[in-house]
Amino acid sequence: MDDSETAGLRKLVGQHNKIVYEAVKAGTVAQLSPENQVIARAIQEHMHLKHVHNALEFADLREGEPYKIMVEGNPVSPMAHVTSHAAVKGQIEADPLVRAAFEKMVATGTSAHHAEHVLCAMFMELFWDETQAVDAGGDPEKAKSTYYRKIKKLTRDSAFRKKTTRKFRADHFVFE
């Protein structure tokens, strides 16, 4: 994909995010499709964070340019964070194994939002590993099986669950 195609896609995604954000602000989330309602819930949970708010409020003005902030010298995207939450929310709704892991974390004292952070990190690792496998001409199914093995382990192994939840922050210090 060339730069102009990427810019065009970013612009469309920004417009879509702005539409969902406007529905959140107007209180009309129920009128959105089920998929967009999942995105809206992720947006609602993060609107209090200034960088998420700015990324959404000014999405149309950026015209496809990514909104990134620098954290410890690295570019970070508030919208990537919100999007990963939406992806995990969708998995929790659709995938019984992911739902079981989420429910187990919450039942054993992890906040729902922190549990989503743990699952987001695992999902992003899956995405990265699948991409690397495809780029190397390998089998992305290995990454998927590793991901589901970890998801099952979250449900069954309290030591693994505790160690994994400690690895990821529950707060949003980067976006405040």
TIVOTI-789597 format. One record per residue: residue in three letters; chain; x negated, y negated, z negated of N, C-alpha, C in turn. Coordinates in nm, 3 decimals. Each point is the difference from the previous one (the first is absolute). Example, Ala and Ser with C-alpha at 12.3 -4.5 7.8 and 13.67 -1.06 7.14 Angstrom:
residues 2
PT/ALA/A/-1.319/0.569/-0.780/0.089/-0.119/0.000/-0.090/-0.120/0.000
PT/SER/A/0.035/-0.105/0.072/-0.082/-0.119/-0.006/0.077/-0.109/-0.073
***
This chain:
residues 176
PT/MET/A/-0.085/0.117/0.000/0.085/-0.117/0.000/-0.090/-0.124/0.000
PT/ASP/A/0.027/-0.094/0.089/-0.084/-0.119/0.006/0.047/-0.105/-0.101
PT/ASP/A/-0.079/-0.107/-0.012/0.029/-0.104/-0.099/0.133/-0.069/0.022
PT/SER/A/0.040/-0.019/0.125/0.127/-0.068/0.026/0.118/0.089/-0.041
PT/GLU/A/-0.012/0.130/0.023/0.105/0.092/-0.044/0.008/0.004/-0.152
PT/THR/A/-0.114/0.003/-0.065/-0.003/0.001/-0.146/0.061/-0.128/-0.055
PT/ALA/A/-0.035/-0.112/0.058/0.057/-0.129/-0.044/0.150/-0.002/0.020
PT/GLY/A/0.046/0.053/0.112/0.144/0.005/0.027/0.073/0.088/-0.101
PT/LEU/A/-0.059/0.114/-0.032/0.061/0.088/-0.100/0.001/-0.066/-0.138
PT/ARG/A/-0.109/-0.065/-0.035/-0.005/-0.071/-0.129/0.108/-0.107/-0.007
PT/LYS/A/0.020/-0.069/0.110/0.102/-0.105/0.004/0.139/0.060/-0.021
PT/LEU/A/0.028/0.110/0.066/0.130/0.067/-0.018/0.019/0.051/-0.142
PT/VAL/A/-0.105/0.057/-0.057/0.009/0.048/-0.138/0.024/-0.117/-0.095
PT/GLY/A/-0.069/-0.110/0.024/0.021/-0.120/-0.082/0.143/-0.051/0.010
PT/GLN/A/0.055/0.000/0.121/0.139/-0.043/0.019/0.096/0.094/-0.073
PT/HIS/A/-0.028/0.129/0.010/0.084/0.099/-0.069/-0.007/-0.022/-0.151
PT/ASN/A/-0.120/-0.015/-0.053/-0.016/-0.023/-0.144/0.074/-0.126/-0.044
PT/LYS/A/-0.006/-0.103/0.082/0.069/-0.125/-0.032/0.151/0.021/-0.004
PT/ILE/A/0.054/0.077/0.093/0.144/0.028/0.002/0.042/0.076/-0.126
PT/VAL/A/-0.077/0.100/-0.038/0.032/0.077/-0.121/-0.012/-0.090/-0.123
PT/TYR/A/-0.104/-0.082/-0.004/-0.021/-0.094/-0.110/0.117/-0.098/-0.011
PT/GLU/A/0.047/-0.050/0.112/0.113/-0.093/-0.002/0.126/0.070/-0.053
PT/ALA/A/0.019/0.128/0.033/0.114/0.076/-0.053/-0.013/0.016/-0.151
PT/VAL/A/-0.122/0.020/-0.048/-0.023/0.009/-0.145/0.038/-0.132/-0.066
PT/LYS/A/-0.049/-0.110/0.057/0.029/-0.132/-0.058/0.149/-0.031/0.004
PT/ALA/A/0.069/0.041/0.106/0.142/-0.030/0.016/0.091/0.097/-0.075
PT/GLY/A/-0.058/0.106/-0.055/0.081/0.099/-0.070/0.082/0.088/0.093
PT/THR/A/-0.049/0.020/0.122/0.074/0.079/0.099/-0.072/0.131/0.035
PT/VAL/A/-0.076/0.053/-0.094/-0.077/0.122/0.023/0.092/0.117/0.039
PT/ALA/A/0.119/0.006/-0.059/0.093/0.109/0.029/0.039/0.006/0.148
PT/GLN/A/-0.016/-0.109/0.072/0.034/-0.003/0.143/-0.113/0.054/0.088
PT/LEU/A/-0.115/0.023/-0.059/-0.114/0.052/0.076/0.013/0.150/0.020
PT/SER/A/-0.074/0.053/0.095/-0.006/0.146/0.020/-0.062/0.064/-0.124
PT/PRO/A/0.022/0.128/-0.021/-0.060/0.066/-0.117/-0.152/-0.014/-0.005
PT/GLU/A/-0.066/0.008/0.114/-0.146/-0.014/0.004/-0.041/-0.141/-0.043
PT/ASN/A/0.072/-0.099/0.047/-0.033/-0.138/-0.037/0.038/-0.030/-0.144
PT/GLN/A/0.097/0.071/-0.054/0.032/-0.016/-0.142/-0.116/0.047/-0.088
PT/VAL/A/-0.068/0.105/0.044/-0.118/0.048/-0.073/-0.108/-0.108/0.001
PT/ILE/A/-0.023/-0.060/0.115/-0.099/-0.109/0.011/0.044/-0.117/-0.088
PT/ALA/A/0.127/-0.031/0.003/0.053/-0.112/-0.081/-0.023/0.025/-0.148
PT/ARG/A/0.019/0.123/-0.046/-0.024/0.030/-0.142/-0.147/-0.022/-0.036
PT/ALA/A/-0.089/0.040/0.089/-0.143/-0.022/-0.025/-0.030/-0.150/-0.005
PT/ILE/A/0.061/-0.076/0.089/-0.018/-0.145/0.001/0.055/-0.060/-0.130
PT/GLN/A/0.119/0.040/-0.040/0.061/-0.053/-0.122/-0.090/0.020/-0.121
PT/GLU/A/-0.064/0.113/-0.009/-0.086/0.031/-0.114/-0.130/-0.080/0.000
PT/HIS/A/-0.031/-0.064/0.111/-0.128/-0.071/0.011/0.015/-0.150/0.029
PT/MET/A/0.122/-0.049/0.008/0.020/-0.141/0.036/-0.057/-0.098/-0.101
PT/HIS/A/-0.017/0.044/-0.124/-0.054/-0.089/-0.103/-0.150/-0.025/0.017
PT/LEU/A/-0.064/0.075/0.086/-0.143/-0.015/0.023/-0.024/-0.104/0.110
PT/LYS/A/-0.078/-0.101/-0.032/-0.011/-0.114/0.093/-0.052/0.039/0.138
PT/HIS/A/-0.094/0.093/0.007/-0.054/0.034/0.132/0.099/0.083/0.083
PT/VAL/A/0.082/0.081/-0.066/0.104/0.073/0.073/0.105/-0.101/0.047
PT/HIS/A/0.039/-0.090/-0.089/0.098/-0.103/0.036/-0.051/-0.081/0.120
PT/ASN/A/-0.124/-0.045/-0.006/-0.055/-0.081/0.109/-0.007/0.078/0.131
PT/ALA/A/-0.040/0.127/-0.008/-0.008/0.082/0.121/0.137/0.012/0.067
PT/LEU/A/0.105/0.009/-0.080/0.135/0.015/0.055/0.063/-0.134/0.037
PT/GLU/A/-0.015/-0.098/-0.085/0.062/-0.131/0.023/-0.051/-0.064/0.128
PT/PHE/A/-0.126/0.023/0.030/-0.061/-0.065/0.116/-0.034/0.098/0.112
PT/ALA/A/0.063/0.117/-0.001/-0.028/0.103/0.102/0.024/-0.052/0.141
PT/ASP/A/0.106/-0.076/0.019/0.031/-0.050/0.135/-0.101/-0.105/0.045
PT/LEU/A/-0.053/-0.077/-0.092/-0.097/-0.104/0.036/-0.138/0.057/0.035
PT/ARG/A/-0.031/0.117/-0.052/-0.130/0.062/0.027/-0.006/0.057/0.142
PT/GLU/A/0.115/0.023/0.061/0.009/0.051/0.137/-0.088/0.122/0.025
PT/GLY/A/0.006/0.095/-0.092/-0.073/0.124/0.018/-0.137/0.005/-0.064
PT/GLU/A/-0.048/-0.113/-0.047/-0.130/0.003/-0.068/0.017/0.066/-0.136
PT/PRO/A/-0.088/0.092/-0.035/0.015/0.068/-0.129/-0.024/-0.096/-0.116
PT/TYR/A/0.070/0.024/-0.109/-0.017/-0.079/-0.123/-0.085/0.085/-0.093
PT/LYS/A/-0.121/-0.045/-0.022/-0.092/0.072/-0.088/-0.059/-0.097/-0.101
PT/ILE/A/-0.030/0.055/-0.117/-0.069/-0.077/-0.102/-0.133/0.071/-0.028
PT/MET/A/-0.095/-0.074/-0.051/-0.130/0.058/-0.031/-0.002/0.040/-0.147
PT/VAL/A/-0.038/0.124/-0.025/-0.012/0.051/-0.135/-0.137/0.066/-0.010
PT/GLU/A/-0.083/-0.058/-0.084/-0.136/0.052/-0.018/-0.070/0.018/0.135
PT/GLY/A/0.019/-0.098/0.088/-0.067/0.001/0.130/0.065/0.086/0.107
PT/ASN/A/0.115/0.061/-0.033/0.067/0.088/0.096/0.137/-0.055/0.035
PT/PRO/A/0.038/0.008/0.129/0.134/-0.046/0.038/0.106/0.101/-0.047
PT/VAL/A/0.107/-0.051/-0.060/0.109/0.083/-0.051/0.131/-0.055/0.055
PT/SER/A/0.088/0.089/0.044/0.127/-0.040/0.057/0.114/0.025/-0.098
PT/PRO/A/0.067/-0.106/-0.047/0.117/0.020/-0.086/0.110/0.080/0.070
PT/MET/A/0.014/-0.018/0.130/0.105/0.072/0.072/-0.034/0.149/0.015
PT/ALA/A/-0.126/0.034/0.006/-0.037/0.142/0.003/0.042/0.065/-0.132
PT/HIS/A/-0.014/-0.074/-0.109/0.042/0.052/-0.131/0.151/0.023/-0.002
PT/VAL/A/0.076/-0.099/0.043/0.146/0.012/0.001/0.043/0.112/0.095
PT/THR/A/-0.063/0.010/0.114/0.033/0.103/0.098/-0.028/0.140/-0.055
PT/SER/A/-0.111/0.015/-0.073/-0.029/0.132/-0.057/0.103/0.036/-0.107
PT/HIS/A/0.046/-0.099/-0.077/0.108/0.027/-0.096/0.126/0.046/0.074
PT/ALA/A/0.032/-0.066/0.109/0.120/0.038/0.077/-0.015/0.142/0.054
PT/ALA/A/-0.119/0.035/0.049/-0.022/0.136/0.051/0.018/0.103/-0.111
PT/VAL/A/-0.052/-0.029/-0.118/0.013/0.094/-0.111/0.145/0.008/-0.047
PT/LYS/A/0.068/-0.112/-0.005/0.143/0.003/-0.038/0.077/0.090/0.097
PT/GLY/A/-0.032/-0.011/0.128/0.064/0.086/0.098/-0.033/0.147/-0.022
PT/GLN/A/-0.124/0.029/-0.036/-0.039/0.138/-0.029/0.073/0.052/-0.124
PT/ILE/A/0.010/-0.083/-0.102/0.068/0.041/-0.123/0.145/0.038/0.031
PT/GLU/A/0.062/-0.075/0.088/0.139/0.029/0.039/0.011/0.124/0.087
PT/ALA/A/-0.097/0.025/0.087/0.014/0.103/0.102/-0.075/0.130/-0.028
PT/ASP/A/-0.103/-0.004/-0.082/-0.086/0.117/-0.019/0.012/0.051/-0.144
PT/PRO/A/0.057/0.117/-0.019/0.018/0.052/-0.136/-0.129/0.015/-0.080
PT/LEU/A/-0.112/0.033/0.066/-0.127/0.014/-0.072/-0.050/-0.135/-0.051
PT/VAL/A/0.010/-0.102/0.083/-0.043/-0.134/-0.042/0.093/-0.051/-0.109
PT/ARG/A/0.129/0.023/0.016/0.097/-0.041/-0.102/-0.031/0.068/-0.134
PT/ALA/A/-0.032/0.129/0.004/-0.031/0.074/-0.123/-0.125/-0.057/-0.068
PT/ALA/A/-0.102/-0.033/0.078/-0.121/-0.059/-0.056/0.030/-0.135/-0.063
PT/PHE/A/0.077/-0.081/0.070/0.039/-0.132/-0.051/0.078/0.016/-0.131
PT/GLU/A/0.099/0.086/0.001/0.083/0.019/-0.120/-0.081/0.055/-0.117
PT/LYS/A/-0.096/0.087/0.028/-0.084/0.054/-0.107/-0.088/-0.109/-0.061
PT/MET/A/-0.057/-0.084/0.084/-0.082/-0.110/-0.053/0.083/-0.092/-0.087
PT/VAL/A/0.119/-0.035/0.047/0.088/-0.089/-0.076/0.045/0.067/-0.130
PT/ALA/A/0.033/0.128/0.006/0.046/0.073/-0.119/-0.110/0.014/-0.105
PT/THR/A/-0.125/-0.008/0.043/-0.111/0.015/-0.095/-0.065/-0.133/-0.036
PT/GLY/A/0.073/-0.111/0.024/-0.043/-0.129/-0.053/-0.059/-0.100/0.098
PT/THR/A/-0.011/0.034/0.124/-0.051/-0.095/0.099/0.118/-0.083/0.050
PT/SER/A/-0.019/-0.131/0.011/0.109/-0.083/0.052/0.027/0.039/0.145
PT/ALA/A/0.121/-0.023/0.045/0.037/0.034/0.137/-0.091/-0.073/0.100
PT/HIS/A/-0.030/-0.126/-0.028/-0.083/-0.077/0.093/-0.143/0.054/0.002
PT/HIS/A/-0.052/0.034/-0.116/-0.135/0.056/-0.005/-0.003/0.136/0.071
PT/ALA/A/0.105/0.080/-0.019/0.008/0.129/0.070/-0.003/-0.022/0.151
PT/GLU/A/0.070/-0.104/0.046/-0.005/-0.031/0.143/-0.141/-0.039/0.042
PT/HIS/A/-0.072/-0.074/-0.083/-0.139/-0.036/0.034/-0.084/0.125/0.018
PT/VAL/A/0.016/0.098/-0.089/-0.075/0.125/0.011/0.035/0.069/0.132
PT/LEU/A/0.129/0.010/0.028/0.043/0.065/0.123/-0.043/-0.079/0.124
PT/CYS/A/0.000/-0.132/-0.009/-0.048/-0.084/0.112/-0.146/0.031/0.029
PT/ALA/A/-0.081/0.008/-0.103/-0.142/0.028/0.020/-0.020/0.137/0.065
PT/MET/A/0.077/0.097/-0.046/-0.011/0.134/0.058/0.048/0.001/0.145
PT/PHE/A/0.107/-0.073/0.027/0.052/-0.008/0.136/-0.100/-0.069/0.093
PT/MET/A/-0.062/-0.108/-0.047/-0.098/-0.070/0.082/-0.122/0.088/0.026
PT/GLU/A/-0.038/0.080/-0.099/-0.109/0.095/0.019/0.037/0.103/0.107
PT/LEU/A/0.124/0.047/-0.004/0.049/0.093/0.103/-0.010/-0.065/0.137
PT/PHE/A/0.051/-0.122/0.012/-0.002/-0.072/0.127/-0.143/-0.014/0.051
PT/TRP/A/-0.093/-0.039/-0.088/-0.140/-0.016/0.038/-0.059/0.134/0.046
PT/ASP/A/0.024/0.104/-0.079/-0.057/0.131/0.034/0.057/0.054/0.131
PT/GLU/A/0.129/-0.020/0.024/0.060/0.044/0.127/-0.061/-0.077/0.117
PT/THR/A/-0.016/-0.130/-0.016/-0.059/-0.083/0.105/-0.142/0.043/0.031
PT/GLN/A/-0.077/0.025/-0.106/-0.139/0.045/0.019/-0.003/0.135/0.072
PT/ALA/A/0.089/0.090/-0.037/0.004/0.132/0.064/0.034/-0.013/0.149
PT/VAL/A/0.100/-0.080/0.032/0.039/-0.019/0.140/-0.115/-0.063/0.078
PT/ASP/A/-0.063/-0.103/-0.057/-0.111/-0.067/0.068/-0.117/0.095/0.026
PT/ALA/A/-0.018/0.097/-0.091/-0.110/0.095/0.014/0.040/0.123/0.080
PT/GLY/A/0.124/0.002/0.050/0.047/0.115/0.076/0.037/0.118/-0.087
PT/GLY/A/0.019/-0.026/-0.130/0.034/0.108/-0.093/0.149/0.015/-0.021
PT/ASP/A/0.033/0.076/-0.101/0.139/0.033/-0.030/0.052/-0.085/-0.116
PT/PRO/A/0.096/-0.089/0.027/0.054/-0.085/-0.107/0.084/0.079/-0.101
PT/GLU/A/0.038/0.124/0.034/0.080/0.081/-0.093/-0.076/0.032/-0.128
PT/LYS/A/-0.132/0.006/0.008/-0.081/0.026/-0.120/0.019/-0.114/-0.100
PT/ALA/A/0.000/-0.123/0.050/0.022/-0.116/-0.088/0.138/0.007/-0.064
PT/LYS/A/0.098/0.039/0.079/0.137/0.010/-0.051/0.011/0.107/-0.108
PT/SER/A/-0.066/0.114/0.021/0.007/0.106/-0.101/-0.073/-0.042/-0.128
PT/THR/A/-0.109/-0.074/0.012/-0.070/-0.052/-0.117/0.090/-0.097/-0.076
PT/TYR/A/0.067/-0.086/0.072/0.093/-0.096/-0.060/0.110/0.072/-0.079
PT/TYR/A/0.063/0.099/0.061/0.109/0.070/-0.068/-0.051/0.084/-0.117
PT/ARG/A/-0.122/0.049/0.009/-0.059/0.071/-0.114/-0.015/-0.095/-0.119
PT/LYS/A/-0.043/-0.122/0.028/-0.014/-0.100/-0.107/0.136/-0.042/-0.054
PT/ILE/A/0.098/-0.014/0.088/0.135/-0.036/-0.044/0.054/0.107/-0.095
PT/LYS/A/-0.015/0.127/0.036/0.045/0.109/-0.087/-0.077/0.000/-0.132
PT/LYS/A/-0.128/-0.030/0.007/-0.083/-0.001/-0.121/0.045/-0.112/-0.095
PT/LEU/A/0.044/-0.113/0.054/0.054/-0.106/-0.085/0.118/0.051/-0.082
PT/THR/A/0.079/0.086/0.060/0.120/0.052/-0.066/-0.035/0.104/-0.106
PT/ARG/A/-0.103/0.079/0.024/-0.026/0.117/-0.084/-0.115/-0.015/-0.099
PT/ASP/A/-0.094/-0.088/0.028/-0.124/-0.006/-0.079/-0.008/-0.132/-0.075
PT/SER/A/0.024/0.003/-0.130/0.004/-0.124/-0.079/-0.136/-0.070/-0.005
PT/ALA/A/-0.108/0.075/-0.004/-0.133/-0.063/-0.003/-0.027/-0.073/0.132
PT/PHE/A/0.033/0.063/0.112/-0.017/-0.064/0.131/0.088/-0.124/0.010
PT/ARG/A/0.124/0.013/-0.045/0.095/-0.113/0.005/-0.055/-0.117/-0.082
PT/LYS/A/-0.048/0.027/-0.119/-0.053/-0.106/-0.088/-0.123/-0.065/0.064
PT/LYS/A/-0.091/0.083/0.050/-0.122/-0.052/0.065/0.036/-0.084/0.122
PT/THR/A/0.094/0.047/0.080/0.037/-0.069/0.123/0.068/-0.133/-0.031
PT/THR/A/0.090/-0.003/-0.098/0.068/-0.126/-0.031/-0.096/-0.101/-0.059
PT/ARG/A/-0.103/0.044/-0.068/-0.100/-0.093/-0.054/-0.087/-0.062/0.109
PT/LYS/A/-0.013/0.068/0.113/-0.084/-0.049/0.111/0.056/-0.126/0.065
PT/PHE/A/0.132/-0.019/-0.010/0.064/-0.108/0.072/0.067/-0.096/-0.096
PT/ARG/A/-0.014/-0.127/0.028/0.058/-0.104/-0.086/0.151/-0.005/0.016
PT/ALA/A/0.064/-0.038/-0.108/0.145/-0.014/0.001/0.041/-0.142/0.040
PT/ASP/A/-0.092/-0.094/-0.014/0.035/-0.140/0.026/-0.037/-0.042/0.142
PT/HIS/A/0.020/-0.129/0.026/-0.028/-0.057/0.132/-0.097/-0.118/-0.011
PT/PHE/A/-0.104/0.014/-0.079/-0.090/-0.111/-0.027/-0.052/-0.065/0.128
PT/VAL/A/-0.014/0.074/0.105/-0.055/-0.050/0.125/0.094/-0.102/0.066
PT/PHE/A/0.130/0.019/-0.015/0.097/-0.080/0.074/0.063/-0.111/-0.083
PT/GLU/A/-0.043/-0.015/-0.124/0.062/-0.101/-0.087/-0.068/-0.135/0.014
***
